[in-house]
């Protein structure tokens, strides 16, 4: 997949796992403080809902959160096979108000995803 190649070429950590029967892939920096990309997939196919959000919370390759669960529900109703989640900021924190303006500054690798 394109995002796996992008992770490899930028020396990022690609994690794979399953949670509640849904396959997950997440791309992090090497120390796990930034998440650049999240995929949740429940069936094969190319119909994918892409969500652009503020900053990542604790959802990952092997866990989820309320927002990702809601996105999965909407995507399934719309006939999608997976969701992609990308964020304006890659800093992991469940509350965007905990982040400062510098943590929302342009980051080339984040915007590549």
N, C-alpha and C positions, 0 to 999 in steps of 0.2 A: 504494500500500500504506500501511497505517496507520503503519508505522515510518518511511517516507519523509516523510509529513506531519509526524510528530512531530519528526524531525530538522530539517526546514525551519522549523517554528514556533519551535524553540529555537536556531536559527542554528548548527546542528552540521554537520559535514562528512560527506556521504554519498558513499562510494566504491563503485564497481562494477568487477568484473573476473571473470576466469575462471582457474581453476587445475585442471589435470588433467581438463578437460572438464566441470567443475562450476562453475556460476555462483555468484558470491559478491557479497554486499552487506555493507558494514560502516559503522557510524556512529561517528565519532570527534569529540573536541573539536577546535577549530581548529588546535592545534599538534600533534595526534597522540599525545599522552601518555596519553589515556584512550579506551577503547573501550566504547561503551554497548550495542552490539547487533551480532550477526553472523548472517547468513543464508547457508547453503549450500544450493543447489537443483539437483537433477539431473533433475527432471521436473515437469510441471505437475500441480497437484492441491492439495488442502487437508489432506492427512494429514501433519502436521508433528510431529516430535519436538522438544520444547523442553527444553534443558538449563540448569539453574541451577548455576553454578560459582562458585568463590572469586574469581578475578581473571583478566583476560585475559592470554594469552601473546602470541606473535607471529602467531597465525593472524589473517588479514585477508581482505579481499575478493579478493585475488590470491595468497594463499598459505595454507598450512595447517600443522598440527602433528600430532603423534602422537595427542593427545587428540581433536582434531576429526576426524581420520581414523577413529578408533575409533567416535566417535559416528555418523559417516556410515555406517560398516559396519553398526552395530546398527540404525540407522533403515532402511536398505535391506532388511535381513532382515525387519523388522517391516512392510514395505510402505509406508513413508513416502516422501514426495516431496521433503522438505527437512528441514533442522534449523534451529532458532533457538538461539542461545547468548546468554544474559544472565549477568551476574556480580554477586555481592554488592558487590564493589569494582570501579570502572571503571579503576583504575590498571593500566597495562600492565606486567607483569613476569612472567616465566615461573615464578617461585618465590614463592609466597604468603608464605613466611617472610621474604622481603626487605622486605615491607611492614610498617608499624607500625599500631597500633590506630587512629590518626587517619585512615589511608587506607582504613579499613573503616567509618568513620562514615557515618551516613545522608546520602545525597545525593539530593535530590528528583528530579532529572532521571534519574539512574540507575535509581531505583526505578519511575519512570514506564514505562520499557521493560519 
